[in-house]
Amino acid sequence: MLKLIKNIEIYSPKFIGKKDVLIASDKIFRIEENVTIDASFDILEIDGSGKLLFPGFIDSHVHILGGGGEGGFKTRTPEIMLSDITKAGVTTVIGTLGTDGTTRTMASLLAKANALEEEGISTFINTGSYQIPVKALTNSITEDILLIDKIVGVGEIAIADHRSSHPTVNDLIKIASEARVGGMLSGKVGVVNIHMGDSKSMMSLIERVIEESDIPKKHFLPTHMNRNPYLFEKSIEYAIGGGFVDYTTSTVPLFIEEGEVAAYRTLKHLMDKGVDMSLVTFSSDGQGSLPIFDEKGEMRGIDIGKVSSLYEAVKDAVLKENIDIEIAISTITSNPAKIYGLKGKGKVLEGMDADLVIVSKEDMKIDKVIAKGKIMVDGEKIVIKGTFE
Ligand code: ZN
């Protein structure tokens, strides 16, 4: 069925005014001032007055298979459900493994990504986990990225963290080289998603890799860069130098008390320092555990990251920090699409996938979520549920 959204203000993420958007099957077919269709068949018309239209959100770091386990087996977090993703306006996720690359495997991660794709959203995954050597699905990182459509990068490789394998400069150069070649041969980017921990060494490993090798900066996407004020300062410096930076939106009040910079507050600082805002992304770290450690490294408690924190952070940046909608929304749409080279994603343009989020103009509350042309969420109602919901 054709769907026609009438009179809606569009952030593509660039503001392009009030227009009509015609969706044919899973694609955006036309964006014009006034689309009229004289047809004998049904067209679903959606009134867009008083609403804003955004590209479907991209969450580039989600533990779709569950994560955690750092406080023993009982602290393993469960697999994500479709509606946890779609209710949050997210239509594309990149799944990743975390600390546990033993009981959580690449085969399971790929199967979960396939399941979510069958249920209606778009999914990709990274190969590997915190640890090195990377346990690829095939023989190598290069082969994984080259041969498996869904694999777009490697990671999250942990550095500067007590839970990491403490990779050396050469280790990381080798990983990045493999990702780069896999990307080149398959028309992907081959991103190295790096989990940043709290250690004092901070980004020195990445800086040395860039200095001592020919690997371009565009391959590295360090995440959790807002986890403490020192790392956040460092991230600004890294972004001024042209590096991509990703800030994590899931948090708990204690982390903020201890100095984590809330993701919604990062953008103003970055803009004040003159950072090119197309380098900046947000991701939720959804379904990952939020383990709380004391100064001796003992775990004190655990919480579960939520994908819903992604758009909440963007909304707070706009409503509380007065950030332009175009800039705030880019961090979860066009920027991650470009960094990961996701074709058809991240923009409201003719010919792109019909992944769309309609929000109220008044309070930016999500009204409708459309993934590949299908209405997934309509107001409070989940239209398409996951198989086991
Ligand atoms: Zn991480």
Residues whose N, C-alpha, C, O or C-beta is under 5 A from the ligand:
A	BS01	ZN	E156 H195
